[in-house]
């Protein structure tokens, strides 16, 4: 079974978090930091702060959207602290 991940990135340049999902977290981080992702290219570099594994892309996407709908920096920081 394929493994998917929801990940949280942080940009010290813009002091912002970014939440996404991918099959390969390290490859995705590399794409973000090389400026190939429109949503994040103005705030590079990013560091990986946290990630969680899911069995399917659908489950990962649902979790990504759930986190984004919270619109809460405090909530994202709690996830990073280990409360995910």
N, C-alpha and C positions, 0 to 999 in steps of 0.2 A: 504494500500500500504506500502511496506517495505521501510524503510529509510536507506540510505547508507551515508557514510561520507568519505571525503578526509581529511586527518589530516597531520599536520606538527609537527614533534618532533625535539627537540634539545638536543644534548649531550655536556655538558660543558667539559667533559673529553677529547673529540676529537675536540671540537669546530666545530661540523658538524650538518647539518639539515638532516632529513629523511622525505620523503613524501610517504604516503601510503593511502590505502583505506580500509574500513572495515564496517561491519554492526554494530559493537559494539566498539566504540573508547576506552573506559576504559579497556575492556577485551584485546584489541589489545595492548594497552600501557603496560599492565601487562605482556603479552607475550614477548614484546620487552625487558622489564626490567628484566625478569627472564632468559634471554639468550636463549630463544627458537626460536629466529628468526636469522638465519645465517647471514643475511646482517647487523645486528646491534649488535650482541653479543659482539664485541670487544670494543664498546664505551658506554656501560651502566654505569650509569643510563641516561635515557632520560626523558625530561619533555615535556608535551603537550603544544605547543605554539599557535596553531590555528586549527580550523576545520570548514568545510562547509558541509551542508546537501544536499543530492541529492535524487531524487525519486527512481532511479534504480541503480543497480550495474554497468550497462553499462555506465551510465552518470558519475558515480563516477570514474570509471576506465579511461574514456576518459580525465577527468579533471586531474587525477593523472599523466597520460602520458603527457598531455599538459605542466604541470608544470615541469616535469622532463626533457622534451625536451628543455626547456628554458636554462637549465644548468646555472642558475644565482642565486647566493646567494643574490644579491641585490633584485632581483624580489621576492624571497621567503620572505625576510625581509619586503618588501612592503606589501605582503599579510598578514603577521603577524600583521603589524601596522594597519590593518583594510581596506586595499584597495582591498579586494578580491571580 
